[in-house]
Amino acid sequence: MPRYFLNIRDNDALIADPDGDDIPDLDEARTLALEIIHDILGRPNVYGAPGPWQARSFEITDESGTVLLTIPFASV
């Protein structure tokens, strides 16, 4: 099973996912990222106000570090 990394891009900074997740395919990785975004934006008491999160995005990469998909938080 492939390993995908859900890194968070915050302007010029990259918050790397050090472990990644074994996920069947890129579509499932996208679904996971969207679920996480919904959770973050829906729980400001835990993650802070949604405003700053709107400028961030997930960069989903494979094990080689190639960016396969970018999902802006603002698109959700």
C-alpha positions in Angstrom: 0.0 0.0 0.0 1.4 3.4 -0.9 2.4 5.9 1.8 1.1 9.5 1.4 2.3 12.5 3.4 -0.2 15.3 4.3 2.0 18.3 4.7 0.6 21.7 5.6 1.8 24.7 3.5 1.6 28.0 5.4 2.8 30.7 3.0 6.5 30.0 2.6 6.7 27.5 5.5 6.1 23.8 5.2 4.9 21.8 8.2 6.0 18.3 7.2 4.1 15.2 8.0 7.0 13.1 9.3 5.3 9.7 9.3 2.8 9.7 6.5 -0.1 7.2 6.2 -0.6 4.0 4.3 -3.6 4.8 2.1 -4.9 2.8 -0.8 -4.8 5.6 -3.3 -4.6 9.3 -3.9 -8.4 9.7 -3.9 -8.5 8.2 -0.4 -5.7 10.6 0.7 -7.7 13.5 -0.7 -10.8 12.3 1.3 -8.7 12.1 4.5 -7.3 15.6 3.9 -10.8 17.0 3.4 -12.0 15.3 6.6 -9.1 16.9 8.5 -9.8 20.3 7.1 -13.4 20.1 8.1 -12.4 19.0 11.6 -9.9 21.9 11.9 -12.3 24.6 10.6 -15.2 23.2 12.6 -13.4 23.2 16.0 -12.0 26.7 16.6 -11.9 26.1 20.3 -9.2 23.5 19.6 -7.4 24.8 16.5 -8.0 28.5 16.7 -10.0 30.9 14.6 -10.6 29.6 11.0 -9.3 32.8 9.4 -5.6 32.0 9.6 -6.3 28.5 8.4 -7.8 29.8 5.2 -4.3 30.8 3.9 -3.0 27.3 4.4 -3.2 24.2 2.2 -2.4 20.5 2.3 0.3 19.3 0.0 -0.1 15.6 -0.4 3.2 14.0 -1.4 4.4 10.5 -2.1 7.4 8.9 -0.4 9.8 10.6 -2.9 8.5 14.0 -1.8 6.7 14.7 -5.1 3.7 16.9 -4.6 0.7 14.9 -6.1 -2.1 17.2 -4.9 -2.6 20.5 -3.2 -5.9 21.2 -1.4 -6.3 24.8 -0.1 -8.2 25.0 3.2 -10.1 28.0 1.6 -11.6 25.6 -1.0 -13.6 23.7 1.7 
